[in-house]
Amino acid sequence: MKAAIVTRRQIFQVVGGAGLIAALPGSFARADSALPLHRVVFDGAHPQSVCFATEARRRGAETSDTGGDVASLYVRDLMPRWRESAIAVAGLTPHSQLFGLRLLGETPRLRLVFLQVMDSGEAYGPATVCKAAQSGDPAAAASLVCDWPARYATVTKRRSNILSAQDHSFTSDALVAWLIAPVPA
């Protein structure tokens, strides 16, 4: 039996390939992992919102009732946490509360990646998710955001219809499910 001779070129190919794999972003390897949620926000004055929070809690998410005052929640919990690092927050609230939270908290590191109008089921976000989210069921919406694949948080805007949500004429009390997530720098 002859011994195989390994050339210098073969060694460089193997070492170079291993270096390439090590250089891949960690999120690439965990493409199917769920995006970690810091908190799920709801408004206890709305039964659909309470149902959303109940399902999120059942799935292990920490929940907070805005009590109609999202600014207080932002100052007490979200602002200090977002100063540490960008982390995902989801909710089902009246649109006015999401609007206020976006004014207070959106930074270049965070953006709205999903929005669903509960009365119509109309959804804005990555096309693959929007096709699956055609239900106004709050428990289904909670399942969707709690199990949100991390890879969908970084979908490019051109592969998402989230910007179309700006053209939707929301009433301030329209209930919306939403997800604000970190985006890569």
Buried (B, 14 or more C-beta within 10 A) or exposed (E): EEEEEEEEEEEEEEEEEEEEEEEEEEBEEEEEEBBEBBBBBBBEEBEBBBBBBBBBBEBEBEBBBBEBBBBEBBEEBBEEBBEEEBBBBBBBBBBBBBBBBBEBBEEEBBBBBBBBBBEEBBBBBBEEBBEEBEBBBBBBBBBBBBEBBBBBBBBEEEEBBBEEBEEBEBEEEBBBBBBBBBBEE
